[in-house]
């Protein structure tokens, strides 16, 4: 699935945590598409969401931490949607991400921009800052008014979550809805053909 499909998934533009969880999906024939498959891919993903400076450098270790947060968030989202308790490790990981980033934005002077405030950290702290922002978004989503709107796509093979914009919405995107409707139409056609041949 392409990055552009995220704009169609309700909630993915407003919630970093939802976009992160949906950054991996099944591709055709049992394969997987991971938008965060390399450290450079993570850098591109974070840059697209204005979470890091363009000159930030990320390493494989950084990618591993972001991917682990994604797995922990998936656990929390599945618990919310399924109405069951999450793993204690996932809750601990989210809380650790919330509290591990330095809380101070430094004042800097840029000749072309004047005074600005920004995080100014070595590479691992850049990742901690990003993880704290994503964890804050997830905590706000899971403990807020939108928690009851969180849903998982009902299309076979889709692993994405979305915010249910109305009670009858079942799919994360038009693409998934069209795929399900086409499969149902094909099944009805085959059943009718089989009935005629019997």
N, C-alpha and C positions, 0 to 999 in steps of 0.2 A: 504494500500500500504506500502511496506517495505522501509526502509531507503535506501537499495541498489539501488532502482529504481532511486534515485536522480542522480546517476552517468550517467544515460541514458538521463536525461532531459537536453537539451542544455542550457548552461548558469548557471545551478545550482551549479556547482563546482567553477565557477569563481565569482559568485555574491552571497554574503551572504544574501542580501535582497531577491533575488529570491528563495533561499533555505528556508528562513524563511517563505515566503508567501506560499510556497508549502509544509509546514510542517503539513498541515491539508488537509484531503481529504475525500471524501465520501467513505464509505465502502459498501459492498453489502447490498442490501435490505434497503436502506435509512439511514443506520447508518453512523457514522463519525469515522475516525481514526485520532487522534491528537497526533503527536509526542511530543507535549508539554503539555500533559494532567496533569502532576504533577510537582512539583518543582524539584524533582529528575530527571524526564525526561528532563526538561529544562537544568539541569546541565549536563546530558549525551550529549545532543544535542550540547551545547556550548563547552564541552570538545572535542568532535569529530571534531570540527572546530578550535581547539586550541585558543579559545577566553577567556578562564579563566584558572587559575591555578588549578591543581588537588585538592588542599586543600580548594578551595573556597566553601563557604556554601551559598546556595540559599534558599529563603523562598517563601511561597505562594504569598506574596506581590510582590516579584521579578518576579515570573511566570506571575502574572497578568499584570505587566508592559510590559513584552516581548510579551505576547499575544495581548495586546492592540496595540503595535507597529505593530504587524503582521496585525491586522485588518486595521490599518491606511494605511499601505503599500499596502494592497489589494485594498483599495479605490483608491489610486494613480495609481496603475497598471491598474485597470479597466478603469480609466479615460484616461490613455494613449492609451490603446488598443481601447477603444470605441470612442476616439476622442471628449470627452466632458470634461467639467471642473470638477475637483475633489472637494470634500467638503472642505471648508476653514479649518475645524477642522483637517483634515488629513494633510494638508500642514503645519498648525501650529504645530501639533504633531511632524512631521518630523524635522522641524526647531528647536523645543525645544530639541529634542533628539540630534541634531547636536551640540547644544551649552551648554548642561547641564553637560557634563563630564569635569572633570579637564583636562587641556591640557598638564600637565607636567608629563613626565615619570621620575620616581625617579631613582637615581643611587644606586645600592646595590652591595655588595660584597658577593659572595657565594664561600666558600672554594673549592668546586669541580669545579666551572665554572669560577671563577674570577669575574671581573666586568660585571654586566648586568644592563639593564634599564628595569623597569617594573612599571606598575600601582600598587600602594600599597594603597588600599582603603578599608573602611568598606564595608559590603555586599551591601548596596544600591548603593554605588558609583561604585562597580564592575559592577552592572547592567547598570548604566548610561554610563560607559565606553563602554560596549558591545553594548548598544543601539546607541551610537554615531558612532561606527564603522559600524554598519548595516545601519544607516541613511546616513552616508557618501557614502556608496556603492550605496544605492538607489538613492540619489541625483545625483551621477555621472552617473548612468545608465539612469535615466529619462531625464537628461539634456545633455547627451552625444550622440556620434555617434550611439550607439547601441539602442537608444530609439525606433527608427523605426522598429527594429527587434523584440521588445517585442510583444508576441502574447499569446492568451489564447488557450488552447487545445480545439479542436472542437469535441472531442469525447463526446457523451452524458453522463452526470453525472461527467465528470472530471472537476475539479476546478483549475487545475494547470496552471501556466504560464511557458513560455520557450522563448528562443531566437530563432527566425526563422532562421535556417542556410541556407535555400534556399527558394525562393518565394513560391514554391508549398507545403512546409511542413505544415501540418494541425494539427498534433498531437504531444503531448509532449514526447511520448515514443513509442517504437515498440509495447509495450503491448497495449496501447490505439489504435494504428493503426490496430493491429491484431483483437482487439475486434470489431472495426467498420467494418472491412472487413468481419469478420465472421457473424456479424448481417446482413449485406447487402446480403451475400450469402444465409443465412437462409431465408430472406424475399423473394429473387428471387425464391428459391426452393418452398416455401409455395405458392407463386403466381402461379407458374407453376402447382403445384399440384391442387390448387383450379380451375385453368383454365381447367385442364383435367377432373375434377369432374363435371364441369358445363355442 
